[in-house]
Amino acid sequence: MSQVDYDNLAQVIASLTENERDHVALMATIACEVHHADDRFDWTGFYRVTEPGMLKIGPYQGGHGCLQFPFSRGVCGAAARTGQVQLVDDVDAFPGHIACASSTRSELVLPVWNGAGGLIGVFDIDSNQPSAFTQDDATHLTNILNATFQR
């Protein structure tokens, strides 16, 4: 299992996104940089809150993703609904998991907040490996998201 140099990744993202305020541009840059940072990351992208209780696909890297789903369904919906990081070692054991890709074995989903404390979406990383993600991944990626979207 590869180890991401999160300090370097955070510096690269901060440099690339300096003075940028457009959320889609920020999401596209983060999805690209994180996706290519580690071979565990099979699908990396954002689902945006586009109306109350609904997530729609945003910028991503990897194969196709589901186009939309409600907060009431799936791992992404759980992150949006609860505002809590979802670290799922085995997606088949997650009640209500939505299989956008049959190759997904584990998933990490982080809520994304704007500077006013509003939920703007979730950042979803899928892996074709079981138990691919750690709390360390969740902590570092949350810090990168907060530094980018809450400024």
N, C-alpha and C positions, 0 to 999 in steps of 0.2 A: 504494500500500500504506500503510495507516494505521500510525501509531507509537503504541504503548501508553505511557502515562505510568506506568511501573512503580513509581516511588517513591510516587505517589499511590495506585495500586492496592494496594500493600503496606500503606500506612497505613489505607486503608478496610477491608481485610480484617482487619488487626490490631484495629481498633476494633470491628468487628462481631463478632469471635470472641473477644474478651477474656474470660477466665475460663471459656470453653466447653471441655469435654473430650470430649464425645460426637463420635465420628468421623463419623457420618452427618450430624449437624448442621454440622460443619465442612466436610465435602465438599459439601453442598448450597449453602452460602454461597459457597465458593470457585468452584464450577461456575458459579453465577449471575453473580458479579462478573466473573470472567475472560471468560465468554461474551459479555457485553455491553461489554467493554472494547475490542473491535476487530472490524471486519466481516470480517476474515480467518477468524475462528473460527466455523465452520459447525456443529460439534458439539463440545461441551465437557463432559467428565464423568469419572467415576471407575469403575473396575472394582476390586472388593474381593476380597482373598484370603479365601475362605470355607471352604476346605479345602486340604490340601496339593496344590499343583500346579494349582489351579483358580481362575479369576477369574469373578466374577459382577457384573453391572451394578449400579452404585450411583447416587447422585444425578447427574443430568445435565441439560443444556439442549440443545435441538435436536430433530431427528426421532428416531425409534426407533433403538435400538442393539441390537447382538447381546446376548442374555441372558447367555451364559456361554461361556467357552472355556478350554482348558488352556494352561498355560505353554508347551507345545510348539508352539503355533500363533499366527501373526499377529504384528503389530507390538507389540500389548499383551503378548502372551505372551513376546516377546523381551525386553521391558523388565523383566518380572517374573522371567524365567529368569536373565538376566545381571546384573540390578541396574544396568543402564546406560541412560542416556537414549537414546531412538531418535528421530533426526531424519531423516525420510524425505521427500525432495523429490518422489518419484514412487512412489506406492503400487503401481502396476502392475509396477514393477521390483523390488519387495521379495519375495523368495522366501517363499511361504506366506501372503501377505497375505490377510486375511479381509475381504471386502467387505460390511460391514454396511449401507453406503449406496453406491449406484452413483455418486453425485456426488462422493465423496471423491477428491481428486487428491494431497494430501500430508497428512502426519501428524506430530505431535510427541507422544511418550509419555514420561512421567517416572515413575520408581519413587517410591513414597511410603513413607517410613520412620517408625516411631514413635520415641519417646524412648529405647527400649531397643535400637534398631537393628534391629527386626524389620520385614519388609516387610508392609504392611497393604493395599497395592493399587498401582494405577497411575493416573496422571492423563493422560487421552487428549484431545488436541485435533485435530480433523479440519478440513481446509479444502477447499473446492471449487476452490481455485486451486493450480496446481503450484508447488512451491518456495516455499510461503507462510511458512515458519518459518525463523528464524535461530538461531545459537548464542546471541545476545543474549536472545532469547525464552526459550530453554532455561535459561540461567543465572538470569535474574530469576525465572522461575516455580519453579525448584528452590529458590531462596532463600525464596520465599513459602511453599512447601510445608514446608520445614524449619522455618521460624519458627512455623508453625501447628501442625504435628503432633509436633514434637520438644521441645516445652516441658514 
